[in-house]
Amino acid sequence: MRIHLASLLDLAALQSIGQQTFTETFAEGNTAENLARYLTEGFSDEKLTAELENENSQFYLAEKEDKVLGYLKVNTGDAQSEKQDPAALEIERIYVLQEYHGKEVGVKLYEHALTIALHRKAPFIWLGVWEKNPRAIRFYQKQGFVEFDQHIFQLGDDAQTDILMKRSFYQQTDNLISGLFTCRKLV
């Protein structure tokens, strides 16, 4: 498996993996109308093009044998979905095809985000997790993330609560390095 930085040439692949993984993850528990509206708006050519062209956002695709298995989106500066330290790194999205859950694709994408944070000397890494996704919350807690706030994620006409979690690590560099290896043992 390889992970590579996405470009505008990857727009169609990014739309496809984004819509498929979002549907697999959130179809249950949401109305078809709200899901369809989000998929149309959230993965439109215009929105993804703007995100791909934003110097403070990066998408990474995980591929094996020319098949996209999952993706990661990270943000810094003013691209962060909530105002945080401009040097912090946000994991806005990390999604893997359902058939590849438990096969370390998500772990590799998470490790890639940690590596980016390390190279950027980010003071912390943060993300939002839907309050109704206990599996993801537990995973991030095991990685040293703690809850620090909440925000609303609008899915169609449904205002959903995301738990904001962060992991500070530059005061404890050894924990960041060990975290790169610890997360591999959890999956």
QUIZIVEN-V798050 format. One record per residue. SS is DSSP state (~ for helix, > for strand, _ for the rest). D_LAST is the distance of its C-alpha to the last C-alpha in whole Angstrom. Layout:
ss: (SS/SS)
d_last: (D_LAST/D_LAST)
This chain:
ss: (_/>/>/>/>/_/_/~/~/~/~/~/~/~/~/~/~/~/~/~/~/~/~/~/~/~/_/_/_/_/_/~/~/~/~/~/~/~/~/~/~/~/_/_/~/~/~/~/~/~/~/~/~/_/_/_/>/>/>/>/>/>/>/>/_/_/>/>/>/>/>/>/>/>/>/_/~/~/~/_/_/_/_/_/_/_/_/_/>/>/>/>/>/>/>/>/_/~/~/~/_/_/_/_/~/~/~/~/~/~/~/~/~/~/~/~/~/~/~/~/_/_/_/>/>/>/>/>/>/>/_/_/_/~/~/~/~/~/~/~/~/~/_/_/_/>/>/>/>/>/>/>/>/>/>/_/_/>/>/>/>/>/>/>/>/>/>/>/_/_/_/_/~/~/~/~/~/~/~/~/~/~/~/~/~/~/_)
d_last: (17/19/19/22/24/26/29/32/32/28/30/30/26/25/27/25/22/22/24/22/19/21/22/19/18/21/24/23/25/27/30/31/33/31/28/31/33/30/29/32/33/29/29/33/34/36/33/30/33/34/30/30/33/32/32/30/27/25/23/21/20/17/19/19/22/24/22/20/16/16/17/18/21/22/25/27/31/33/30/28/28/29/31/30/30/31/29/26/23/22/19/21/19/15/15/13/15/14/14/12/9/6/8/7/10/9/7/11/13/12/13/16/17/17/19/21/21/22/25/26/27/25/26/23/20/20/19/20/18/20/21/20/17/15/12/12/14/12/9/12/14/11/12/15/17/20/22/25/26/26/28/29/27/30/29/32/34/32/31/27/26/23/22/22/20/20/19/22/22/25/27/24/23/21/19/18/18/16/13/13/11/10/7/6/6/4/0)
